[in-house]
Amino acid sequence: MPISSDSTPTDATTRAALMRAARRLFAHQGYDATSVRQITREAGANLGAVTYHFGSKQALYHAVLEDALAPFASGILAAACSARPPLERAADVVGVYFELLARMPDLPFLLIQEMMARREAPTPITNALRQVSGALGDLVREGQEDGTIRGGDPLLFALSIIAQPVHLSIAAKVLAQVAGVDTHDPETRERLRAHTAAFVQAGLSRRAE
């Protein structure tokens, strides 16, 4: 929401408003199609605010990505590296993923926009995905060693785990129109979480061979 003209925002509130506006615009328009003027207008800030608070549009973009990806990476790593059996941890990862996407619905769109861009992915994305895919790959290897997870490339399994919740989030509008599935409804989201966790476990399980 734009800051009213009769208020006196602090540096912290202006910075937060710029982050919120930039995250929404970058997620739905992409980096290249989003201008500094659009960001400052939506944030209710003056045109020089991005330079003052971040130094550049690119630095703001990296700050937005780091802010979105830090809880994503830490949450997934905590679930993937717990002491529970590998297949249970895989289900836990899906659960954490659903919780994060409910709190940060722009995250999958930020990732998709960047995947569609014809340039190298920025460091915040590559670092987070390396951490997450590495931890999930280790989880899969551990399950393969103890006989609970079937044979196959651990990295490809890891990428498949990551993709499931993201796909459902991105397809939310189509799911509602075609199948009447409201992904914003808490009960429906819980059913989707349980289904996706069971689907991932079934796909990984050695019994699937």
Secondary structure, 3 states (H helix, E strand, C coil): CCCCCCCCCCHHHHHHHHHHHHHHHHHHHCCCCCCHHHHHHHHCCCCCHHHHHHCCHHHHHHHHHHHHHHHHHHHHHHHHCCCCCHHHHHHHHHHHHHHHHHHCCCHHHHHHHHHHCCCCCCHHHHHHHHHHHHHHHHHHHHHHHHCCECCCCHHHHHHHHHHHHHHHHHCHHHHHHHHCCCCCCHHHHHHHHHHHHHHHHHHHEHHHC
